[in-house]
Amino acid sequence: MFLNAGNMDLMKTDYANNKAFFDDLKAFKEGHLYTQPFFNFNGTNIDTGICDTYFIGAIIYPDKFADVDLDAKYSEIYTTLLGVDFYQTMKNAGMGFTTLSFS
């Protein structure tokens, strides 16, 4: 399950209020929870959408992405499209691509 990093406060509140529901979901039971930055905010941020796609691909097909340094790839994408390595700024603000746990 991929969750929007920008809505984590809402998700944590929803989880606290509906713990039994969420804990019964297969993704929660098996620890398949991930967060990624949102790519639609005051317009579509194509750079983040491309990074999201790499992240999802690496989670679903780890063998196909085993040779990809994802942090380097995200930095490359942002630098190419924005002229700066915005990924480091996002990562420092807690908007990275990570595994989640609600327990």
C-alpha positions as CSV (number, residue, x, y, z in Angstrom):
1,M,0.0,0.0,0.0
2,F,1.5,3.3,-1.1
3,L,0.4,6.3,1.0
4,N,0.8,10.0,0.4
5,A,3.6,11.5,2.5
6,G,1.7,14.9,2.6
7,N,-1.2,13.4,4.4
8,M,0.6,11.4,7.1
9,D,-0.9,13.4,9.9
10,L,-4.4,12.5,8.6
11,M,-3.5,8.9,8.1
12,K,-2.1,8.6,11.7
13,T,-5.3,10.1,13.1
14,D,-7.4,7.8,10.9
15,Y,-5.3,4.8,12.0
16,A,-5.7,5.7,15.7
17,N,-9.5,6.0,15.3
18,N,-9.9,2.8,13.2
19,K,-7.0,0.6,14.4
20,A,-8.9,-2.7,14.1
21,F,-9.9,-1.9,10.5
22,F,-6.4,-1.1,9.4
23,D,-4.7,-3.9,11.3
24,D,-7.0,-6.3,9.4
25,L,-5.7,-5.2,6.0
26,K,-3.2,-7.5,4.4
27,A,-0.7,-4.7,3.7
28,F,-0.7,-3.7,7.4
29,K,-0.4,-7.3,8.6
30,E,2.5,-8.1,6.3
31,G,4.3,-4.8,6.6
32,H,3.8,-3.7,3.0
33,L,3.3,0.0,3.7
34,Y,5.2,2.7,1.9
35,T,5.1,6.4,1.7
36,Q,6.1,8.6,-1.2
37,P,5.8,12.3,-2.0
38,F,2.6,13.5,-3.8
39,F,3.1,14.8,-7.3
40,N,-0.1,16.9,-7.6
41,F,0.1,20.2,-5.7
42,N,-0.8,23.4,-7.3
43,G,-0.2,21.6,-10.6
44,T,1.5,18.4,-11.6
45,N,5.1,17.9,-10.6
46,I,6.3,15.6,-13.3
47,D,9.7,15.2,-11.6
48,T,8.1,13.7,-8.5
49,G,5.8,11.6,-10.6
50,I,8.8,10.0,-12.3
51,C,10.5,9.4,-9.0
52,D,7.3,7.9,-7.6
53,T,7.2,5.5,-10.5
54,Y,10.8,4.4,-9.9
55,F,10.0,3.8,-6.2
56,I,6.9,1.8,-7.0
57,G,8.8,-0.2,-9.6
58,A,11.6,-1.0,-7.1
59,I,9.1,-2.2,-4.5
60,I,7.0,-4.3,-6.8
61,Y,10.0,-5.6,-9.0
62,P,13.0,-5.5,-6.7
63,D,15.1,-7.7,-9.0
64,K,14.5,-5.4,-12.0
65,F,15.7,-2.4,-10.0
66,A,18.5,-4.1,-8.0
67,D,21.2,-2.2,-10.0
68,V,19.5,1.2,-9.5
69,D,20.7,3.5,-6.7
70,L,17.3,5.1,-6.1
71,D,18.6,8.1,-4.1
72,A,21.0,8.9,-6.9
73,K,18.3,8.4,-9.5
74,Y,15.9,10.8,-7.6
75,S,18.7,13.4,-7.4
76,E,19.4,13.0,-11.1
77,I,15.8,13.4,-12.0
78,Y,15.3,16.6,-9.9
79,T,18.6,18.1,-11.0
80,T,17.8,17.4,-14.7
81,L,14.3,18.8,-14.6
82,L,14.7,21.6,-12.0
83,G,18.3,22.5,-12.2
84,V,18.9,21.7,-8.5
85,D,18.9,18.5,-6.4
86,F,15.5,19.2,-4.8
87,Y,15.3,15.6,-3.5
88,Q,17.7,16.3,-0.7
89,T,15.4,19.2,0.4
90,M,12.4,16.9,0.3
91,K,14.1,14.1,2.1
92,N,15.3,16.5,4.9
93,A,11.6,17.7,5.2
94,G,10.4,14.1,5.7
95,M,9.0,13.8,2.2
96,G,11.2,10.8,1.1
97,F,10.4,7.4,-0.3
98,T,10.3,5.0,2.7
99,T,8.8,2.0,4.3
100,L,6.2,2.8,7.0
101,S,5.0,1.2,10.2
102,F,2.0,2.2,12.3
103,S,2.7,-0.1,15.2
